[in-house]
Amino acid sequence: MADIATGTSLYHLLAEALPKDAAFTFYHYSTPPTKSTPLFAAPPHAKPERTYCESHFLAASIHPNDSPDTAAPDELLVLAIEVLVYTTKHLTTIFVSKADSTGYLSLLSTGRAQGGSPLKAICGTFVSWLAKERQREGRRTVVSLFARAQDQYLFPASIENKGKHLLDDKELVRWWCKVLDPLVKQYEEEKAAKPLSERLSAGEVPAASSEEFTAKGYLVIPGFESNDTLRYYTPPPAPNAPRRWSASHPLLQIAPYPAAPPRCLIPHFPDDPKARFLDELDDELPDRGTDAMTKEGGTPSRSNGQWKSVKTLDQFWEFMAFRQECSSGRIVGFIWVVITPPKPSIPEEDENEPSQLSSFSQDTLVPSPPSKQKQKNPNKSRRRKINTDYGPIPFVLPKIKSSSSNLSTMSTGSTGAAVVTAPESTPYYWWPASSRGTVVFSGKNYNRAHEVLLKQNFSTRAAAIRSTRRWKEEVAVLGRIDEWSKTVVGRMVPPNAATLPANGVPVTLVSTRKKRKPTDDDAHEQSSQGPAMLGEALVRKKPKVEAGATDGATTLGAGLVRKKPKK
């Protein structure tokens, strides 16, 4: 079994995570895996990894409680998140590209104090669901994002809405760490491997294999020390409890060539501050303008791939602290969650690349001069080279494809939607039908749907209602489908929901009882039962004694003073 499927639908998980009786409408469309630029640059004299990319877009809308037309209530988009899934033969990377809100969630009474933020629940559930669905046996899964505070990402003019709550840079980093913390806790903790000498002295027998997936979170804030970064992610529940988060990066674990130069260890994501810095540092390479370096992730052919100014990863993060994105008074947080599969008792070896990924030494980075004498093969037939500089043009028969490519095949399903088909499973990706969007677009139509959203206006409620309706209709036309929404009603009930009203404000219930006058029956019942016994929680009050009535002697109260009689 090469792939793992959970079978739990996204909308079932969303219903379990959203507050009880809160209704949301979701729109999900995606693309099939297509060939993409490699995330990691290949070192000299090595081929870059074949990489596939798959795009997902999830939007959530609400129907306000105060809609004037109850038969056809208004609909407003409140959240959108875009996630890119990169896959290779050895790694699955889930990159959170963009996430944005409109600020109209307050029009729906969700009881935020009962169930927490619905936006946080939607983002966390969607990312963790994709991570589960894209798990492959024996392959690591990495969730990656960078938290950078900005007014608006996906909803134009939404910053003009006064109800939109903007998080500053520090709050945004903490918010994303809280979103991904449940994902980390879904898996077992990583256990630090003891040295071999220590295990032998203790008499421990090495385990045959690990049966559980493990996960760990990582956070890097350029310009911050490790101790300063600790307060941005969730601390362990107890001082002696293991830490599920680390103030470091996992690039050496997930890079295909751990011993390669730093430019081969840092992934190249779109619209990423790290990627822009990588492009600037690549200008220091002597073969920057050659054909081998024209594309992103190109392989240098006339150098060892080392930058002149940055030699190590630590230096790269030190220089990142002085970049404009990180030094303009705001912080930028780079977050990873690494999900490690169980280790097999017998490690599998790749037939095509048996030793490239693990034992890449610095010796291979030095270009080797070509041999002067080529070994001649006596069995190779000598064929006269055709002269194409002058003379008659040789006739070449055209090549006709026997079958079309399966990555761009368009078909029409029973619902009328345009479906882009691709193999469900290959050595480079796993694309189960249960984790695709309601509409599967080609890359071109996906970009069109994205552009339609970016041309709308969400500054006011009326404008947001018109923009939501137009975006829905345009995407339905692109997907050739009439209805592609899914309404989910929340089912999550917090433990203390019994003492919380609908608005989420706790109320303390105090019962009062009026004092009842004693009757003759009560006196008779008390005399028949003997002396009155007080309850454990009751205290008998001392009876008041008037002045001058104690044992026939005249006594004064504690607060009284006898006046001297007048003569």
C-alpha positions in Angstrom: 0.0 0.0 0.0 1.6 3.2 -1.2 -1.0 5.7 -0.2 -3.2 6.4 2.8 -6.8 7.6 2.8 -8.9 8.7 5.8 -12.4 8.5 4.3 -13.7 11.4 6.5 -15.1 14.2 4.4 -14.1 17.8 4.8 -17.6 18.9 5.5 -18.1 16.4 8.3 -14.9 17.7 10.0 -16.1 21.3 9.6 -19.4 20.5 11.2 -17.6 19.0 14.2 -15.4 22.1 14.5 -17.9 24.9 14.1 -20.2 26.2 16.9 -23.5 24.5 17.3 -26.3 25.7 15.0 -24.0 28.1 13.1 -24.7 27.7 9.4 -21.9 28.3 6.8 -21.9 27.8 3.1 -18.6 26.5 1.5 -17.2 26.7 -2.0 -14.3 24.5 -2.9 -12.5 24.2 -6.2 -9.1 22.8 -7.1 -6.8 21.8 -10.0 -5.3 18.4 -10.9 -1.6 17.8 -10.2 0.5 19.3 -13.0 4.2 19.6 -13.6 5.7 22.6 -11.7 9.0 24.3 -11.1 11.0 22.4 -8.5 10.8 23.8 -5.0 14.5 23.0 -4.3 17.2 24.0 -6.6 19.4 21.1 -7.7 23.2 21.2 -7.0 25.7 21.2 -9.9 25.7 18.1 -12.1 22.4 16.8 -10.6 18.9 16.8 -12.0 16.2 18.7 -10.2 13.4 16.6 -8.7 10.3 16.2 -10.8 7.6 18.2 -9.0 3.9 18.5 -9.3 1.6 21.2 -8.0 -2.1 21.2 -7.1 -4.1 24.3 -6.1 -7.0 24.4 -3.7 -9.3 27.3 -3.0 -11.9 27.2 -0.2 -14.4 30.1 0.5 -16.9 30.4 3.3 -20.1 32.6 3.3 -22.9 33.3 5.7 -26.6 34.4 5.6 -27.0 37.3 8.1 -29.8 36.9 10.7 -31.2 40.3 9.8 -31.7 39.7 6.1 -34.9 41.5 5.0 -35.9 38.7 2.6 -36.2 35.5 4.6 -37.1 33.4 1.5 -33.9 34.5 -0.3 -31.6 35.8 2.4 -28.5 37.8 1.6 -25.2 35.9 1.3 -21.8 37.4 2.1 -18.3 35.9 1.8 -16.5 35.9 5.1 -13.3 33.9 4.5 -11.1 32.5 1.7 -8.0 30.4 1.9 -5.7 29.2 -0.9 -3.4 26.2 -0.4 -0.8 24.8 -2.9 0.2 21.1 -2.7 3.6 20.3 -4.0 4.6 16.7 -4.4 7.7 14.8 -5.4 8.8 11.2 -5.2 10.0 11.7 -1.6 8.1 14.7 -0.1 4.6 16.3 0.1 4.6 20.0 0.9 1.3 21.8 1.7 1.9 25.5 1.4 -0.7 28.0 2.7 -0.5 30.7 0.1 -3.1 33.2 1.1 -5.9 33.6 3.7 -8.2 36.6 4.2 -11.5 37.6 5.8 -14.1 40.3 5.0 -15.1 41.3 8.5 -18.8 40.4 8.1 -18.8 37.4 10.4 -20.2 39.6 13.2 -23.6 39.6 11.3 -24.0 36.0 12.2 -24.5 35.1 15.9 -22.1 32.2 16.3 -21.5 32.3 20.0 -17.8 32.9 19.7 -17.2 32.6 23.5 -18.6 29.1 23.3 -16.7 27.6 20.4 -13.8 30.0 19.7 -13.2 31.7 16.4 -15.0 30.0 13.5 -12.4 31.4 11.1 -9.6 29.7 13.0 -11.6 26.4 13.1 -12.2 26.5 9.3 -8.5 27.3 8.4 -7.1 24.6 10.8 -9.6 22.0 9.7 -9.0 22.6 6.0 -5.2 22.4 6.3 -5.2 19.3 8.6 -7.7 17.6 6.3 -5.4 18.1 3.3 -2.4 16.9 5.2 -4.3 13.7 6.1 -5.6 13.1 2.6 -2.2 13.7 1.0 -0.2 11.4 3.3 1.8 8.7 1.5 3.4 5.7 3.1 7.1 6.3 3.8 6.9 9.9 2.7 7.2 13.0 4.8 4.4 15.6 4.8 5.3 19.3 5.5 2.8 22.1 6.1 4.5 25.4 5.5 3.5 29.1 5.5 4.8 32.5 6.4 2.8 34.9 8.5 3.0 38.5 7.3 0.5 41.1 8.4 -1.3 42.9 5.5 -4.5 44.8 5.2 -6.1 42.6 2.5 -5.0 39.6 0.5 -8.1 38.2 -1.4 -11.0 40.6 -0.8 -10.4 44.0 -2.4 -11.5 47.1 -0.4 -12.4 44.9 2.6 -10.1 47.1 4.7 -12.7 49.9 4.4 -15.2 47.7 6.4 -15.0 48.9 10.0 -16.1 45.4 11.2 -12.9 43.8 9.9 -10.6 43.1 12.8 -6.9 43.3 11.6 -4.3 41.4 13.5 -0.9 43.0 13.8 2.3 41.1 13.0 2.8 39.6 16.4 -0.9 38.6 16.8 -0.9 37.0 13.4 2.1 34.8 14.1 0.5 33.7 17.4 -2.8 33.1 15.5 -1.3 30.8 12.9 0.6 28.9 15.6 -2.7 28.3 17.4 -4.3 27.2 14.1 -1.6 24.6 13.4 -1.1 23.5 17.0 -4.1 21.0 16.9 -2.5 19.5 13.8 0.7 18.8 15.7 -1.2 17.3 18.6 -3.0 14.9 16.3 0.2 12.8 16.0 2.6 11.3 18.4 5.6 13.4 19.6 9.0 13.0 18.1 11.4 11.2 20.4 15.0 12.2 20.4 17.3 9.4 19.3 19.8 8.4 21.9 23.5 7.8 20.9 24.3 4.2 20.0 26.8 3.9 22.8 24.2 5.0 25.3 21.7 2.5 24.1 24.1 -0.3 24.1 25.2 0.5 27.7 21.6 0.5 28.8 20.9 -2.8 27.1 18.1 -1.4 24.9 17.1 -3.5 21.9 16.5 -1.3 18.8 12.9 -1.3 17.7 12.0 -2.9 14.4 9.9 -0.1 13.3 7.8 2.8 14.5 4.1 2.3 14.1 2.8 5.8 14.5 3.2 9.1 12.6 5.0 11.8 14.5 4.7 15.6 14.1 6.6 18.6 15.3 6.2 22.4 14.7 8.9 24.8 13.9 9.0 28.6 14.0 11.6 31.1 12.8 11.3 34.8 13.2 14.3 36.5 11.6 16.0 38.9 14.0 14.7 37.1 17.1 16.6 34.9 19.5 15.3 31.5 20.4 14.2 32.7 23.8 12.2 35.5 22.2 10.5 33.1 19.8 9.2 30.9 22.6 6.3 33.1 23.5 4.8 33.0 20.1 3.8 29.3 20.0 1.9 27.1 22.4 4.0 26.1 25.4 4.0 22.5 26.8 1.2 21.8 29.3 3.8 21.0 32.1 7.4 22.0 32.7 8.6 18.5 32.3 6.3 17.7 29.3 8.1 17.4 25.9 8.0 20.4 23.6 6.0 20.0 20.5 7.4 23.2 18.9 10.9 24.4 18.3 12.4 27.8 17.6 14.3 26.5 14.6 13.8 25.3 11.0 13.6 21.8 9.5 15.2 22.6 6.2 18.0 20.0 6.6 15.4 17.3 7.2 13.2 18.0 4.2 15.7 19.1 1.6 16.6 16.4 -1.0 20.3 17.2 -0.8 21.2 18.0 2.9 24.9 18.4 2.1 24.3 20.8 -0.9 24.9 24.6 -0.8 22.3 26.7 1.0 20.6 27.7 -2.2 19.6 24.0 -2.6 18.1 23.7 0.9 15.6 26.6 0.9 12.3 26.0 -0.9 11.2 28.6 -3.6 7.5 29.4 -2.9 5.5 32.0 -4.9 5.4 35.5 -3.3 7.7 34.4 -0.5 10.2 36.8 1.1 12.8 33.9 1.1 12.3 33.4 -2.6 13.0 37.0 -3.4 16.2 36.9 -1.4 17.2 33.7 -3.1 16.8 35.4 -6.5 19.0 38.3 -5.4 21.7 36.0 -4.0 21.7 34.0 -7.2 23.1 37.1 -9.0 26.4 36.4 -7.3 26.8 33.1 -9.2 29.2 33.4 -12.2 26.8 31.6 -14.5 23.7 33.4 -13.6 22.9 34.5 -17.2 23.5 31.1 -18.8 20.7 28.9 -20.2 21.0 26.6 -17.2 20.0 29.4 -14.8 17.3 31.1 -16.8 14.5 29.3 -14.9 13.7 29.2 -11.2 15.6 26.5 -9.4 18.2 26.3 -12.2 21.3 24.2 -11.9 24.7 26.1 -12.2 27.1 24.4 -14.6 30.3 26.5 -14.3 30.4 26.9 -10.5 29.9 25.0 -7.3 26.6 26.7 -6.5 28.0 28.6 -3.5 27.1 32.3 -3.0 29.8 34.7 -2.2 28.2 36.5 0.8 26.1 33.7 2.4 27.8 30.4 3.1 25.5 28.7 5.6 21.8 28.5 6.5 22.5 30.4 9.8 24.0 33.3 7.8 20.9 33.2 5.5 18.5 33.8 8.4 20.8 36.5 9.8 20.7 38.3 6.5 16.9 37.8 6.3 16.5 40.0 9.5 17.8 43.0 7.5 15.4 42.5 4.6 12.6 45.1 4.0 9.9 42.6 4.9 11.5 41.8 8.2 13.1 45.1 9.2 10.3 47.7 8.6 9.1 47.6 12.1 7.1 44.4 11.6 8.0 40.8 12.1 7.5 37.9 9.7 7.1 34.4 11.0 8.1 31.3 9.0 6.2 28.3 10.2 6.5 24.5 9.5 4.8 21.4 10.7 6.7 18.2 9.7 4.8 15.0 9.8 7.2 12.0 9.8 5.9 8.5 8.7 6.7 5.4 10.6 10.2 4.0 9.9 10.2 0.6 8.2 12.3 -2.2 9.6 14.0 -2.5 6.2 14.5 0.9 4.5 13.4 1.0 0.9 15.9 2.1 -1.8 14.9 4.1 -4.8 16.0 2.3 -7.9 16.7 5.4 -9.9 18.3 7.5 -7.2 19.8 5.1 -4.6 22.3 7.5 -3.1 21.6 11.0 -4.3 19.2 12.0 -1.5 21.3 10.8 1.4 25.0 10.9 0.6 25.6 14.0 -1.5 29.1 15.2 -0.7 30.8 18.4 -1.3 33.2 16.7 -3.7 30.4 16.4 -6.3 30.0 20.2 -6.2 33.4 20.7 -8.0 32.9 20.6 -11.7 35.0 17.8 -13.2 36.8 18.6 -16.5 35.6 16.6 -19.5 37.8 13.8 -20.6 40.0 14.5 -23.7 39.7 11.0 -25.2 36.4 9.4 -25.6 36.2 5.6 -25.4 35.2 4.2 -28.7 32.6 1.5 -28.9 33.6 -1.0 -31.7 30.1 -2.4 -31.9 28.6 1.1 -32.6 27.9 1.5 -36.3 29.4 4.5 -38.1 26.7 6.7 -39.5 27.5 9.6 -41.8 26.5 13.0 -40.4 23.9 14.8 -42.5 25.0 18.2 -43.6 22.3 20.7 -42.9 24.3 23.8 -43.7 23.9 23.6 -47.5 22.4 21.3 -50.0 19.0 19.8 -50.3 16.8 19.8 -47.1 16.4 16.2 -45.8 12.8 14.9 -45.6 11.7 14.1 -42.1 8.4 12.3 -41.4 6.3 14.0 -38.7 5.8 12.2 -35.4 2.2 11.4 -34.6 1.2 10.8 -31.0 -0.7 7.6 -30.4 -2.5 9.0 -27.4 -3.1 12.4 -25.8 -1.7 13.5 -22.5 -3.8 12.4 -19.6 -3.1 15.5 -17.5 -5.2 17.9 -19.7 -8.0 15.7 -20.7 -11.4 17.4 -20.4 -14.6 15.5 -19.9 -18.1 16.4 -18.9 -19.6 14.7 -15.9 -23.2 13.9 -15.1 -23.7 17.2 -13.4 -22.5 19.2 -16.4 -19.3 20.3 -14.7 -16.0 20.4 -16.6 -13.9 17.7 -15.1 -10.1 17.6 -15.6 -8.9 14.1 -15.2 -5.5 12.8 -14.2 -4.1 9.5 -12.8 -5.1 9.0 -9.2 -1.8 7.6 -8.1 1.7 7.9 -9.5 5.2 7.6 -7.9 5.1 11.5 -7.6 1.7 12.3 -6.1 -1.5 10.9 -4.6 -4.7 12.5 -5.8 -7.7 10.7 -4.3 -11.2 11.6 -5.6 -12.5 12.3 -2.1 -10.1 15.2 -1.6 -10.8 17.1 -4.8 -12.8 20.3 -5.0 -16.5 20.3 -6.0 -15.2 21.8 -9.3 -11.9 20.7 -10.8 -10.5 23.4 -13.0 -7.6 23.5 -15.4 -4.8 25.9 -14.4 -6.1 28.5 -16.8 -9.7 28.5 -15.5 -8.4 28.4 -11.9 -6.6 31.7 -12.5 -9.7 33.2 -14.2 -11.8 32.3 -11.1 -9.1 33.9 -8.9 -9.1 37.1 -11.1 -12.9 37.4 -10.8 -12.6 37.5 -7.0 -9.8 40.1 -7.1 -12.0 42.5 -9.3 -14.8 42.6 -6.7 -15.6 45.2 -4.0 -16.1 44.3 -0.3 -16.1 47.8 1.2 -19.7 47.8 2.3 -22.4 45.2 3.0 -24.4 46.0 -0.2 -21.2 45.8 -2.3 -20.2 42.6 -0.6 -23.5 41.0 -1.4 -23.3 41.9 -5.1 -19.7 40.8 -5.3 -20.5 37.4 -3.6 -23.3 36.8 -6.1 -21.3 37.7 -9.1 -18.3 35.6 -8.0 -20.5 32.6 -7.5 -22.2 33.0 -10.9 -18.9 33.5 -12.8 -17.3 30.4 -11.2 -20.4 28.3 -12.0 -20.1 29.4 -15.6 -16.4 28.4 -15.8 -17.1 25.1 -14.2 -20.3 24.4 -16.2 -22.2 23.6 -13.1 -25.4 25.1 -11.7 -25.0 24.6 -7.9 -21.6 23.9 -6.3 -22.1 25.1 -2.7 -22.3 23.0 0.4 -24.0 24.2 3.6 -22.7 23.0 6.9 -24.4 23.5 10.3 -22.0 23.4 13.2 -22.4 20.6 15.9 -19.7 21.5 18.4 -21.0 21.9 21.9 -18.4 23.2 24.4 -18.3 21.5 27.9 -19.7 24.6 29.7 -22.4 25.3 27.1 -25.2 24.6 29.7 -24.3 27.8 31.6 -23.8 29.9 28.6 -26.5 31.8 26.8 -26.7 32.4 23.1 -24.5 35.5 23.2 -21.7 33.5 24.9 -21.6 35.7 28.1 -21.5 33.5 31.3 -24.4 34.0 33.7 -24.3 33.1 37.4 -27.6 31.8 38.5 -28.5 32.7 42.2 -31.7 31.4 43.7 -33.4 33.5 46.5 -35.9 32.2 49.0 -38.2 34.3 51.1 -38.2 33.7 54.9 -41.4 32.0 55.9 -43.1 32.8 59.2 -43.2 29.9 61.6 -46.6 28.3 62.3 -48.0 26.3 65.2 -47.5 23.1 63.3 -43.8 23.8 62.9 -43.5 24.5 66.6 -45.2 21.3 67.4 -43.1 19.3 64.9 -39.9 20.8 66.4 -40.8 19.9 69.9 -41.7 16.4 69.0 -38.4 15.8 67.3 -36.3 17.0 70.2 -33.6 19.7 70.0 -33.2 21.5 66.7 -30.0 20.4 64.8 -28.2 22.8 62.5 -26.8 21.7 59.2 -23.1 21.4 58.5 -23.1 24.6 56.4 -25.1 26.6 58.9 -23.9 28.7 61.8 -26.1 29.7 64.7 -26.0 33.4 65.3 -25.5 34.7 68.8 -28.7 36.2 70.2 -28.7 39.9 70.9 -28.7 40.9 74.6 -30.1 44.3 75.6 -28.3 46.5 78.1 -29.4 46.0 81.6 -31.0 42.6 81.1 -28.2 40.2 81.9 -28.4 38.4 85.3 -30.1 41.4 86.9 -27.0 43.6 86.7 -26.8 46.7 84.6 -24.2 46.2 81.8 -23.3 48.6 79.0 -22.8 47.7 75.4 -19.4 47.6 73.8 -20.1 50.9 72.0 -21.7 52.7 74.9 -20.1 55.2 77.3 -21.7 56.1 80.6 -22.2 59.9 80.9 -21.4 61.7 84.2 -24.7 62.8 85.8 -25.2 66.6 86.1 -25.1 68.1 89.5 
